[in-house]
């Protein structure tokens, strides 16, 4: 395919953890479809992409059947402008390689002849259908030639008995520009307490190992990295630096473990408001004895003096409204992306994407389960970053004032020079 080198290729790349959408009442699906379809139509990009994580939600056995229907509804809403939809959905929850990932691609009517997809088996790009079509590929995805899906190896996180984290890789060419589009779902923080009384890099280290694995796996033989525009976008589960963030919130408070630690000789674990220790035996004892830690104002014993309460799945700050309005202050605690100096990102100018309330009547607040974080990201390699037309690039969260589930989708709209 020979493209016009002077033409700018417009891309809309979105990532959305959709686990909250799939439930018996399906109450969030219509608002989600409305916001996403309007965003796609407003951009008018050559190629619009949605990387989904947690398709089917927590009740995937009962709800996985809702996923193709959701995609068909979205395709129907935008079919006048985007007549071609191709989706790769990992819905086989009985497979040991199940990831619950979904990658959906919409091709603009003016770009049908400009877009081809890479066939990994044939090792060549192949044309797309030129007629209107909605292709949903959900069967046999483990052997799909147009996409590579992998679940992370078990040894990456041996403590988890069963997980569905992994990646889904597709490669495209749009008017002469080669695009690697990699859907990634990295490991989450299983316990808030682990970030206080265990190694604070426990989870981030595993995320780094997993993402390094993805980057390495997606480089094919004979690839010239300088000619491939590689985009990695998904629920990367990046979290704030626990020490700097918690000290910011609790600078006038002292930590109080909710259980007696003296019998284990562990009082020395609490330092500067936050505890760090790598002693395995001690942390095992703590895991059994500490149910929560409260940061209280000095000499405060009552609930009114509690600034912050942290439990395994509890993060209850005294002023939740402040968490939503002061996000620019603690954005500087978002440091995990620095573990990947070979990847680039547009400046973040939007509030944390997680954990928003899943209640449509109360969707403008964070849930009291986790610390706020920019989990959902769009990263890219140097080739892609240096090919962007900066003046027309937009990096944003979507559905700020709509209940989209516990994650706000994130979009990057760019033109490639």
Steps between C-alpha positions, in 0.01 A plus 500: 500500500650831394378795703523873442790608721351849538172367641444488874353181641254575780467240776270470798633254757284424803538268796211397721479255789138394448457256787231717661278492189406136523238420757145375504340842453756630247416847631833661403515376143279761332676803657836341413395440139375857471825655623729272299307526172487880521874516565575280200274697268636834619857403415439370145829307513621261229523223758323496838604235749364387836709275722277337760593317818280284725249422225211315660576647842530305823199286411655399169333158489156659490590827329757427227215467252426870547836602350434433127159664533663812646748514210223456244302784655803729491577406138142570401506849655801609296455286186426799276851634556677176596356222283766245595533358851738218592510373857716242677338384824649250745183357653605137545505498879553124509840535333814508719614789276190715569577873524156669462658748258325654203641715219253676269588686181286738295615611155374827355311482169763722337787278620377153400753475219780643716489249785638145509556257786800280564455123480747352752481154343562618143733780620347754266237772495162405355223730370177561690152448357383808311131434566317573823573229752513425871744218575507372856768237554445331834550133421846349473679820592795296626562401138398828333743601225404870508567545871741363760354446846704393801429453866792587725706201616400360839840571657445875454254494788502156668297615802190552285320169460312611189534814295422637157766761439681508169519676164344498152717619210386612155698673225358731234609721217315827443594681182859381522546534878556174689319490836552253783191515723546307823218451749645436847350421839767499771485372858302702752585581862339213686518661845534860613672380815779336302613845391549599864642205690666311216731584214338806337627394158342155529234569238676755282795263457269232366334749267840602365600141442171432320513808278866438412390150399226646275736743329749224431237254375344750258824563312492264202792363304639753251309787664649846447388675817566842348223442246238353736268731691440295815215589734446318829168588657283332755446466873863517604399523866769760573462627857627799691822487697360390834752673723486847345124489444407380849739742665335777298156403635602430859779745578338598832388151599658195661441137395309268731484128411158361584649187661767460769837446332718492813489123536676474165757767575384698202458850637803610300309442176333837523730782399424846364135408487566205269661165561753321285671173576608200298516244781279216374415354841402836640279587206331159519417572865371842411284358225326293765468766769446839335149550368539874439712804578356833599686829469376720783576850613731515797347362821181425310307189588153579369370458146502878455878498525547233234650654185535181297404137550669234288395137483559226249231645273427819693631849435281739699628860506335760721445743213410300187404818312855626548634184336304590188596866490868481602600239239744736329693511828543126534553443127868539588469173697421320174852364447455143381517594134861606566586128517469496120735766359463354150127586499345844460172658606321826438467721811211396725247781540208303642401361843580143606315239298433266794311414729180687415163405645302246299173650622341727233340707777836564665747472213695817569691364800779252558417168660660448841682187389831611349714810480431703184728410211555550129464129417387543139773627267611539141877462460708490183850442370735773383405460133133564573571784742724685257250451215214675679367837398509645850271796430204276412558224756246443777556278806196483726268296715150439367165526672605729782136571591353160411514174694733289286576245772791499744742598220475808281604416143802684365553618142791622296413675173801574278606569147815329374724711281 
